[in-house]
Amino acid sequence: SDADAPDAEGDASTEIERLDREYVFGTWSYQKEVSPTEVTGAEGVRFTDARGNEYLDLSGQLMCSNLGHSADAVADAIAEQAQEGAYFAPGFTTEARARLGEKLAAVTPGDLSKTFFSTSGTEAIEAAIKMARLYTGKHKIVSRYRSYHGATYGSISVTGDPRRLPAEPGIPGAIKAPDPYDYGSTLDPMESVEYIDEMLMLEGDTVAAVLVEPIVGSNGILVPPDDYLPRLKEIAHDHDTLLICDEVMSGFGRTGEWFGCDVFDVTPDIMTMAKGLSGAYAPLGATIVSDDVAEHFEDNMLVHGHTYAGHPVTVAAGLAAVETYERENLVEHAGEVGDYLGTRLDELAEDHPSVGDVRGVGLFRGIELTKRADERVPFGHREDKLSTGTTVVDEVTQDAYERGVYVASMINTLIIAPPLTITESDVDE
Ligand code: PLP
């Protein structure tokens, strides 16, 4: 249309892109740099923009579109629930809410059994922090530097990466521990876990929970050694502290197992979920707790809730999504295609001078770019980004985009986390 023709200044944006740019804030951005792309359609592992360009979605948007863009059963469940009754207050229930609760107790490990529903990963973390504090009567939360747990004041305070800095001082009692980052840290991963033991001793009996992503997502796809998570749970329990696993990104088949902690055979006391829980078809978060923690709230008030906690449309999406993972064996498929992806990425690591490391499991992989691979000098520190606006890594993702591949990045790592429906030939492409 004429509205989509370049304007007098040669701006080739569509009308929608111009309107959006003017009236809607972009997230995590200098607003002058925001330039949204108008999307007009999506199918399977691909999406299309208003200019008719097609993109392979190599990061499942924000590492959340685990079912791809054609999960009709989920779309139908949403429409059906919206027509039957879009919203009832949390004091009422619907079939999908009860059945999704039952389903999550079945697919999560061990005795995780009772779920609090919310509408995002951030809110799932807020509920986890509050429940851990109420259950233990203690207030501190130990989390790690290379982590992201959400954007609200509680969840950003327990986030370790630099996104927390503008929100500081944040909530009291948020303490940071070192990470199991073999490639980029001077500390050995198993030394770093013993360091947490010492931290808990030095903090006295004040720590409610240790909160970790079992496999770190946006901070670079960090996979700990097999013994790390079991040892962390042992340490936490020795200090009467809960273990919270944040599975917002690592959950729902991403690793080739249902959850990241399944890779290490560990059941946390509390687990948070979002993203893949609804396959990104609706904003849905969940916090599931062990029998012990659930029992505590029989006689102690759960002082928490949101208007849209367990919103009928979102839980209908969640139930249909989990049924889709099961029906289409997507968790197993993710493991198989994930192994293939791993093999292909290893080839890159061998040949490419700027690929320092490739790592990950299943369809949860990272490519760490370095100026000189042999010396592990990373490209694109966060500080560079804060001062100059773009990094070399941004240029790589932009170049990929212009060639029809959408891939997310954080700091100096490309994050490969496609829909679980991806095939080997998509991987080759
Ligand atoms: N936890 C982890 C591990 C995440 O990756 C994210 C988001 O990327 C969050 C929590 C916050 O989730 P949301 O953006 O849905 O609030």
Residues whose N, C-alpha, C, O or C-beta is under 5 A from the ligand:
A	BS01	PLP	S120 G121 T122 E123 Y148 H149 G150 E213 G217 D246 V248 M249 A274
